[in-house]
Amino acid sequence: MSSLSNQLSALTSKSGFAHSAETDATGKIGLGFAHSSKHGHSIHSDNVKRKPSVLYDNAREAANVPDGILRENAAEALTALRRAVGYTTSSNDNKDLKKLVDLHSLEFERGTATQAQNADIDKSIDEMLQFLMTCVAECPPPPSSDGPAIVDNPFLLHSLQIIEYLLRKYDIHSRDNSNLLPVVLPLLSSYPNVIQRVLGLLNLQSVNGGMWSFVRPYAAAESPPLNRTVLAKGAARDEAVFGCLVKMGRDSVEIWRKERSNNDDVDDDNEQERTDTSVRRGVSVVLSFTASILVEAFRIQSKMGPDKHGTASGVREGHIRKILPYIVNACESSREKKNSCSEWREWGRLLGSELAVSCSNLSNEVRGAMCDAVVRGMPRGSSKMLLGDVMTEEDWEKHSKHGIEDRDTDNASSAIMTLISILGSSSSKSNDDDEWKHYLPLYPSKRNIVDYLGCDLPSSTYKVLSNRKALFPNIVAAAMGSVLGSLCDEDSSDDDRIGSVGPLLGAMVMHVFGKIEKEASKGLRKKGQELGSDGDLLFLLSLVSHCHCNS
């Protein structure tokens, strides 16, 4: 009995034991439309009696629908989707999408097209599929006792109408580099029947180098639906699957940025409009979907033993190389930057924290790069509040009047918690998971005083935190106070959680003292000249003020 037969039998067996399955039938499952034991015809769409389909119940019924009707439905669906998501202005991207479903597309034949024409079409198809990936889950599934119906979800129906025409005209299911499966993966929990139909069309053994072969058993009609745990295990084992999930998150944000760029008719001086970072539901679903699977993949790897190369347990180096550039890019997405995405920034912070926690042997250079990116992505704050002012409790409740908006404080507080997670995980912990071991030795050493107290805060990170041209210190202080205040308000007797803020605060304080001592010892104060560390001192006073009012 083949390996796939064993898997299928185990999946479909109610008793939990694997029973013998017919090799001829199971051996063809997950090998695409051409190898279907039910159809048994060519994978290309030249068979007039049967056509691949995601909308119709069977290939014979799909063949009864002419190409012209499918094209008209796809063109109308694309127009409706672009209007619904605000992607309507004329641009090269819109022209590339439109040409796939215009009247002239009926005349296109891959066999007679040149290599350059096929490459151009493939590029447009990839852009279309990325756009559809952000549309399939734009509308939540309507409640139904029998499961949600596709016809009741206009966004999903329009997306599948476009995919139906791409299947018929461009054979997107038969391409070795097909990106069809990632388009529907966000529907994993809401429309498993759509996932199964797509799995049945693809040759999972060869598409994208065979990286999806582990989901072949779920292409069978009688198998249970594919779930996130299966995908997380596949991502933990295979760098290609892991990289594909990372790319899904990045591509969804790029589509959102294109939509905003195409519709950005507001004046650049209008900061309120220019920095609005709300995202539509379809993009948000892709980001949360990929983040949840990648986090689970990290945790699976952290529990795995050494690999065949003898690498210790923890996130593999290849996986880190795949995701680190995108974590840094996401964390650096500051609200002040045009077309920045708040959910993309939180995506990076979440995965950066989880990477640091799951990989105990992560290098200081990698941790430092993530810390620097997190700080650069913090809101700049405002200079309206005097940096040395002491804030009373009443002032704190009205802190927006001092130039700090609530959303800026929330954003900065999230960044501070991310810093604590990244820096805290670099120190060894005891067997008690709740016990923090983040303080360095308190006894003097031969090194600078900065090393005596607190966590190992990179010097480059502190420079950004205390640089008034990059960040106003009051936003950092407000964030520290907000984090400390929220931990105190949780009515918990666990002092360890509150104490987790201490190492970061201690490191900042010692950096301030270290700089003051260094400059003072060099005798930089001259007549009529301010000491360069005055800003650091005001930063320290602001930290103490905010944290005192919220403790």
C-alpha positions, 0 to 999 in steps of 0.5 A: 500500500502506497504512502499516500494510500496510508494517509488517505485511509487514516484520514477517512477511517472513523476507527482511526486505523488505516485500511487498505485503499485502491492504489490506482485511485489513490495514486492519482489524487492530488496530481491535477485535472489530467490525472483525475481518476473520475475524469481521466482527460488532458490537463489542458482545456482542449477537451470540448466535453470537460473543462476544469472549474471552480464554480461548476459541480463537474467538468462536463457541466463547465464545458457547456458554458462558452468562453465568451460567457465566462469572459463577460462574467469575468470582466463584469466581476473585475469592474465590480471588485475594483469599484468596491475596493476603490481600485478604479483609477487608470493605471498600468496595473489596472490596464494589465489586469483588464487586458486578461479579460477584455474582448481581445483575450479570446483570441490569445493562444499560448501555443502560438504566442511568443515567449515574450508574450507568454511572459507578459501574460504570466506577469499580469496573471500573477498580479491578478491573483495577488489582487484576488487573494485580497478580495476572496475574504473581503466579505465575511461568510453569511450565517447559514445552517448548511454552510455559507453559499458562494452565491451569497458572498459577492466578493467571493463569487466575483473572484471565482468568476475571474479565476474560472476564466483564467482557468479556461483561457490561460490554463493557470492550474497547469503551470509549474509555477502556478500561484493559484493555491495561495489565492484561496488559502485565506478561505481555509476556515470559511469555505473549505469546499473551495479549497478542495476544488482547487486542490483537485485541479493542481498537480501538487506533486510538481507545482512550485517544485512539489512544495505542496505535495504534503497536502495531496491527501486533502484533495480527495473528495472524502477527506477532511478539510485542510486546516492551519495545523497541517500548513504550519507543520508544512511551513516548519519543515519546508522553507519554500512553504514558509517563504510562500506564506511570508510572500502572501503577507507582503503581497497583500500589503503591496496591493493595498498600497497600490490601491491607496496610491491610485486613489491618493487625490488628497493634498500631501499637506493634509496629514490627517488624510495622508497618514490614515492607515486603516486597511480593508478586511480582505488585506487584514484577513491575509495578514492575520492568516499568515501571521497565525500560521508562521507563529505556529511554525516557529513554535513547532520548530522550537520543539523539534530536535536537531536537523540532519546537519546537527543544527540545534533546536529552534528556528532554522537559519533558512527560515530566519533568512526568509522572514527577517527582511520582511520583519524589519521592513514591517516594523519600520513602517512608521505612521508618519510615512505615506501609505504606511500600514498599521496592521503590517507593522503589527505583523512584523512586531508579532513575528519579531517577538515570536522569532526572538522567543522561539530561537534561543540562539538568535545572534545579537546582530539579528536582535539588534536589527529587529530592535532598531527597526521597532524603534524606527517604526514608532510615532515621532510624537510632538514637541508641544509638551516640554520634555522636562514637565512633570505630569500629574494624574489629571495631565495624564488623562488629558495627555492628547492636549500635550501633543500626543494622540491616543493612537500614537501612545498605543502604537508606541506602547506596542513597540515598547512591549515588542522591545521587551519581548525581543530583549528579554528573550536574549537572557537565560531563564529558569525552569519557571516560565513566569520568572524573569531573568533579564538583569545583568550583574549589579557588581562593577566590572571593567566595562562601562557603567551601561553594562551594570544594570538592565537588559542588553539594549543595543547602543544603536537602538538607544540612539534612536530612542533619545534622538529628538530629531527622530523621536521626541522623548515624550512619546517614549516616556508616554509609552513606557508609562502606558505599558506600566499603567496597563500592567498595574490596572490588570489587578494581578498580584504577579509582580513579575509581569510589572517587573518585566518593564524594569530591565528596559527602563533600567537600561535606558537610565544607565545609558543616560547616566553613562553619556552624562558621565562621559561628557562631563569627564571630558570637560565639555562644558564651557562658558556659554555652551550647553552640555550636550547631554541636557537632552538625555537628562530631560529624557530621563526626567520625562521617563521618571514623570510618566512612569511615576504617575502610572505606577 
